[in-house]
Amino acid sequence: MALQLRMLGTTSEDGKCPTLYEDVATGDIVVQGYTVTDPEDIAQLQNVLDGESFVRIPRELLTRFAPKE
C-alpha cells in the first residue's frame, strides 16, 4: 500500500528540496534532501543496514517543522 504523506514544511524556495513529510498512518517522518554520496562521509556512519540511505538537510528544517511529540 502506498504511503499517504502530508507535507510538514520546507526551507527551500520554488518547491525544491529539502522537505519534511509525515506518514499520516504511522506518524513516521520522511525526509527529502540531497543524498550523501562521499565515501569518506559514509565511512563515518555507524550501524548502517542494507536499504538505508542518508540525506543532508539544514538544521532549521527540523527545528521549524518537525513534530514536537
DALIN-V608353 format. One record per residue. N is the residue number from 1. SS is DSSP state (h for helix, s for strand, l for the rest). D_LAST is the distance of its C-alpha to the last C-alpha in Angstrom with 2 decimals. Layout:
BEGIN
N/SS/D_LAST + N/SS/D_LAST
END
This chain:
BEGIN
1/l/25.62 + 2/l/24.28 + 3/l/20.64 + 4/l/19.58 + 5/s/17.68 + 6/s/16.19 + 7/s/16.62 + 8/s/13.74 + 9/s/16.16 + 10/s/18.94 + 11/l/20.86 + 12/l/24.02 + 13/l/26.98 + 14/l/28.89 + 15/l/26.28 + 16/l/26.59 + 17/l/23.89 + 18/l/21.40 + 19/s/18.68 + 20/s/15.14 + 21/s/14.82 + 22/s/12.52 + 23/s/14.35 + 24/l/14.14 + 25/l/15.40 + 26/l/13.09 + 27/l/9.92 + 28/l/11.46 + 29/s/11.92 + 30/s/15.62 + 31/s/17.08 + 32/s/20.48 + 33/l/22.54 + 34/s/25.89 + 35/s/26.81 + 36/l/27.61 + 37/l/31.19 + 38/l/33.05 + 39/h/34.25 + 40/h/34.00 + 41/h/30.32 + 42/h/29.63 + 43/h/31.69 + 44/l/29.22 + 45/l/26.34 + 46/l/25.98 + 47/l/25.59 + 48/l/25.98 + 49/l/26.37 + 50/l/28.59 + 51/l/26.94 + 52/l/24.30 + 53/l/24.57 + 54/l/23.21 + 55/s/22.63 + 56/s/22.60 + 57/l/20.31 + 58/l/20.35 + 59/h/17.81 + 60/h/17.60 + 61/h/16.12 + 62/h/12.94 + 63/h/12.82 + 64/h/13.56 + 65/h/11.75 + 66/l/8.94 + 67/l/5.57 + 68/l/3.83 + 69/l/0.00
END
